Amino acid sequence: SDGSIRLHQMTSEYPVMQWNDSTNGQPVIALQWALTRPTVFFALDASSSIYIWDLLENDLLPVAKETIPSEKVVAMALLGEPEKANGLLGIVLAREPGQIDIQYVKKKWASP
C-alpha cells in the first residue's frame, strides 16, 4: 500500500532486495515477472503508471515508467511464450470502464 516492493527467496523471511517508495507512494496494484526474460518485472500502481524493472541494467531504480492516459487501469497481466526464442512479450491492461488493451514490450526487455 505504500509503494514498496520486496524481493524474497523461498528459504528466508527477510527480503534479498527492498525498494522503498518505488512508486512515489502510490499503492502497487499488480506486479509480475516477465515470462520471457527472468531479470525483468513490471509493476502497476494506483495512478495507472507501469514501472519496468530490469535487474541486470539497474537494480536500484526502474529502467522505464509509462503512465497510461485516460481511463484508470485496474489490472495488468503479461503474456508471452517463454519456450520460444522470438522474445515476444505483451502486457494486457484492463481499464475501469471494461476496456482491455494489449501492448507489446520492446525487445530489449522481452528477449531472453
KEPA-797644 format. One record per residue (C-alpha): residue number from 0; residue in one letter; x, y, z. Coordinates in pm, 1 decimal. Layout:
<atoms>
ATOM|num|residuo|c1|c2|c3
ATOM|NUM|a|X|Y|Z;
...
</atoms>
This chain:
<atoms>
ATOM|num|residuo|c1|c2|c3
ATOM|0|s|0.0|0.0|0.0;
ATOM|1|d|297.8|236.2|42.6;
ATOM|2|g|465.2|164.5|-291.4;
ATOM|3|s|743.4|-53.5|-155.4;
ATOM|4|i|848.5|-370.9|-336.3;
ATOM|5|r|1037.3|-659.3|-177.6;
ATOM|6|l|1219.6|-946.6|-346.5;
ATOM|7|h|1229.6|-1265.3|-139.2;
ATOM|8|q|1380.3|-1607.3|-180.5;
ATOM|9|m|1177.3|-1903.8|-64.2;
ATOM|10|t|1419.5|-2005.2|213.3;
ATOM|11|s|1421.1|-1678.2|408.2;
ATOM|12|e|1168.0|-1448.7|566.3;
ATOM|13|y|1394.1|-1148.9|502.3;
ATOM|14|p|1400.0|-980.6|161.1;
ATOM|15|v|1701.2|-1011.9|-67.2;
ATOM|16|m|1624.2|-662.0|-200.4;
ATOM|17|q|1377.9|-394.9|-97.5;
ATOM|18|w|1279.1|-83.2|-286.3;
ATOM|19|n|1100.5|168.7|-63.3;
ATOM|20|d|870.6|426.0|-220.4;
ATOM|21|s|929.3|266.9|-561.4;
ATOM|22|t|605.2|414.2|-699.4;
ATOM|23|n|624.9|757.7|-535.4;
ATOM|24|g|399.5|636.8|-255.4;
ATOM|25|q|122.1|502.0|-480.5;
ATOM|26|p|-12.2|156.7|-385.9;
ATOM|27|v|108.3|-129.4|-605.1;
ATOM|28|i|-193.7|-284.9|-780.6;
ATOM|29|a|-13.8|-561.8|-972.2;
ATOM|30|l|337.2|-696.2|-1009.4;
ATOM|31|q|453.2|-969.0|-1245.9;
ATOM|32|w|780.2|-1112.8|-1373.4;
ATOM|33|a|838.0|-1112.6|-1748.2;
ATOM|34|l|764.0|-1454.7|-1893.2;
ATOM|35|t|1046.5|-1435.7|-2145.9;
ATOM|36|r|1325.7|-1261.4|-1950.1;
ATOM|37|p|1380.7|-1361.5|-1585.4;
ATOM|38|t|1550.5|-1037.9|-1473.5;
ATOM|39|v|1259.9|-812.0|-1573.9;
ATOM|40|f|941.4|-739.3|-1382.9;
ATOM|41|f|655.6|-493.4|-1422.1;
ATOM|42|a|465.0|-306.6|-1151.7;
ATOM|43|l|132.6|-123.9|-1192.6;
ATOM|44|d|44.6|143.6|-937.7;
ATOM|45|a|-287.2|300.6|-839.8;
ATOM|46|s|-226.1|606.6|-1060.9;
ATOM|47|s|-213.5|384.4|-1375.3;
ATOM|48|s|164.9|402.3|-1411.2;
ATOM|49|i|363.4|98.1|-1518.2;
ATOM|50|y|720.0|63.9|-1393.7;
ATOM|51|i|963.2|-162.0|-1578.4;
ATOM|52|w|1248.1|-305.5|-1374.9;
ATOM|53|d|1546.3|-481.2|-1539.0;
ATOM|54|l|1771.8|-600.5|-1259.7;
ATOM|55|l|2063.5|-659.8|-1499.2;
ATOM|56|e|2050.4|-298.2|-1616.5;
ATOM|57|n|1974.9|-126.0|-1284.5;
ATOM|58|d|1890.9|-291.3|-953.8;
ATOM|59|l|1819.7|36.2|-771.1;
ATOM|60|l|1553.9|204.8|-987.9;
ATOM|61|p|1308.8|115.8|-1263.6;
ATOM|62|v|1453.8|143.4|-1613.8;
ATOM|63|a|1130.9|291.0|-1752.1;
ATOM|64|k|797.4|431.9|-1643.6;
ATOM|65|e|488.4|467.8|-1859.7;
ATOM|66|t|173.7|644.8|-1742.5;
ATOM|67|i|-143.2|524.7|-1912.6;
ATOM|68|p|-366.3|821.8|-2002.7;
ATOM|69|s|-746.3|843.6|-1988.9;
ATOM|70|e|-933.0|569.6|-1800.8;
ATOM|71|k|-787.7|414.2|-1487.7;
ATOM|72|v|-605.9|81.3|-1528.2;
ATOM|73|v|-734.7|-165.0|-1267.9;
ATOM|74|a|-547.7|-484.9|-1362.1;
ATOM|75|m|-241.6|-598.8|-1552.9;
ATOM|76|a|-122.5|-935.0|-1682.5;
ATOM|77|l|168.2|-1038.9|-1901.8;
ATOM|78|l|154.2|-1277.6|-2193.1;
ATOM|79|g|429.6|-1448.5|-2383.7;
ATOM|80|e|576.8|-1783.9|-2472.3;
ATOM|81|p|895.6|-1844.6|-2272.2;
ATOM|82|e|975.0|-2162.5|-2465.8;
ATOM|83|k|1005.4|-1967.6|-2793.4;
ATOM|84|a|1313.6|-1760.7|-2872.6;
ATOM|85|n|1121.9|-1482.9|-3052.2;
ATOM|86|g|1106.4|-1278.2|-2732.0;
ATOM|87|l|750.4|-1153.7|-2783.0;
ATOM|88|l|606.4|-1020.0|-2458.3;
ATOM|89|g|276.1|-838.9|-2420.8;
ATOM|90|i|102.8|-651.5|-2142.7;
ATOM|91|v|-272.1|-687.2|-2104.5;
ATOM|92|l|-431.2|-386.7|-1933.1;
ATOM|93|a|-786.9|-380.5|-1800.7;
ATOM|94|r|-931.9|-30.6|-1777.6;
ATOM|95|e|-1206.0|80.1|-1539.1;
ATOM|96|p|-1490.2|106.7|-1794.1;
ATOM|97|g|-1422.7|-252.1|-1907.2;
ATOM|98|q|-1184.3|-197.7|-2199.4;
ATOM|99|i|-890.9|-433.6|-2247.7;
ATOM|100|d|-571.3|-324.4|-2424.6;
ATOM|101|i|-278.1|-538.7|-2533.1;
ATOM|102|q|55.2|-367.9|-2584.1;
ATOM|103|y|384.5|-525.9|-2683.6;
ATOM|104|v|705.0|-464.1|-2491.2;
ATOM|105|k|1031.1|-350.4|-2652.1;
ATOM|106|k|1261.3|-638.5|-2746.9;
ATOM|107|k|1534.2|-524.5|-2503.3;
ATOM|108|w|1302.9|-604.5|-2208.5;
ATOM|109|a|1146.2|-912.6|-2365.6;
ATOM|110|s|1427.3|-1108.5|-2533.3;
ATOM|111|p|1574.4|-1398.9|-2335.5;
</atoms>
